[in-house]
Amino acid sequence: MMGPVYRLPVGVNCLSNDGKVYVLGPYGVVDFDCASKMYRKGNVIVFLPYLTSYYSSIFTQAVLGVVLGYSMELVLKGVGYKVYKSNEKLIFALGFSHSISIDIPVGVSVRFNKKTLSLMSANFGLLQHFTTSIRAYRFPDSYKGAGVVYVNEIVTCKEGKKN
């Protein structure tokens, strides 16, 4: 029986050291913990013992991330909601009496205007965690639809009070 063999695209390098796997490419570096040993010959990689499906998907996400990169866009829907950047922090005005400041993680780049926030990274897990932490501050309202939403997200609003 032949185990799973991974082929690396051109321009991608993969290293293993002390239980960590590093995937290097044009969009950055992604690292993750792995108990398997990596064996490499040219652009072919084999992990022994074989990777579980979870670690296999993390490895393929890492390879795609360093080759193509991942991006997510958030929209601030609501009156007075805005975002600006100050000293590697994002500062949000989300209708509270105070502003909310969030540190931008290393490996995530941010572009924005007042209402739209575009986040890019090679590490999909880090990007997803960062966007959900932003969204947790003002989840979309079920009556007005106001809050932090993804670009193509459809928020179904409830019907208001009936007389």
N, C-alpha and C positions, 0 to 999 in steps of 0.2 A: 504494500500500500504506500502510495506517495503522499507525503504531507503537503500542506499548503506552502506554495512558493510565491514570494512577492517579488515583483520586478519594479525597480525604481526608475522613474522617468529621468531624462537627461537634465542635469543641473541639480539633482537632489542627492544629498549625502546622508548616510545614516551611521550613527555610532552607538556603541553600547558600553556602559561603564558602571560597575557596582549596582546592578539592578535598575538602572535608568537607561532608557532609550532616547536618543536625541536624533531628530529629523531636521536637517538643515536644507534650506532652499532659498530661492530669490525673495520670498515674502517674509522670511524670518526663520526662527527656530522654535520647534515644539518638542517638549520633553514629557515623558510619562514613565511611571514605575512599571517594571515588568520582571517577573521571576524567571522567565525563560532566557536562555542564552541565545545570542544572535550569531549566526554564521553567514559570512558574506563571500561571494565570489563574483567579481565584476559588478553587474547591476542586479544580481539575483540574491535574495535574502531568504534564509530559512531560520525559523525559531525552533529550538528544541528545549524542553518539550513543546509541543505545538501550542500556539496561542488559543485561548478560549475565544468564543465568538465576540465577547465583550472587548477584549484586548485587540482582537483582529480588527474590529470596527474602529477602535481608537487609533490604531496604526494607519488604516486607510484614510481616516479623517485627517490625520497629521500630514500624510503625504499630499493629499488634495489641498490642504490649507497652505502648505509652503509653496505649492505650485500655482494655485489659483487665488488663494485667499478667500476669506469669508467676510460678508458684510451684512449688517442689519440696519434698518432704518426705523426710527421711532418718531412719532408725531405728537406734539403737545396740543391737545384739543381742549380749549377752555378759555375763558376770559381772563387775561392777565398772566397766563402761563408762558414762561420764557426760560431760556437757558443761556448762560455765558460761561466763559472759561477764565480762570484766574489761577496762576501758579500750579499747573498740572492738576487742577481740581475743576470739576463741573459744578456750577452753582445754579440751582433750580429755584424758580419762583413758581410754586404750584398752588397758590391760593391759601397757604397757611400764613400765620402771623410772622413766621420766620422763614429765612431762605434755607435751603438744604444744600450742603456741599458734600460731594462724593469724590474720592481720589480716583484718578484714572489709572487703571492697572498697567504695568509694563507690558508692552506687546499689543496694546490696543491703541489705534489712532482714531481721532475724533474730528469730524467736520460737521458744522452746524450753521444754521441761521436761527432766527428767533423761535421758530415753531418746529423745525425739523432737525433731527439729530441722526447723523450717519456714522456708524461705528464699524471699523474694519480691523481684522486680526487674522493671523494664521492659525491660532488656536481656537477651535470651535467651542470647546467646553468653557474656556475662559470668557469668550464673547457672549455665550448664552447666559452664563452666570451674571455677568455685568449688566446685560440688558434686563434680566428679570429683577435684579436688585434695584435698578432705576425705576422699573415699572411698579415695583411694590410700594413706592412712595405715594403714587396716585393711580390706583387701578381704575380702569374705565367705569364710570358711573352707569348704573343700569337704567336710569331714568333720562338723563340728558346725553349720555355718551361721552361726557367730558373726562379727561384724564390722559395718561400716557398710553398710546396705542401703537401697534405695529402699522406699517404703511398700508398693507392690503388687508388688514383685519376688519371684519364686519362686526360691529357691536350692535346686538339686538337690544333695543330699548323697550322697557315695559310701558304699558299704557298708564297715563296719569290718573288722578283721582276723578271719580265719576260722581255726578250729583243726581 
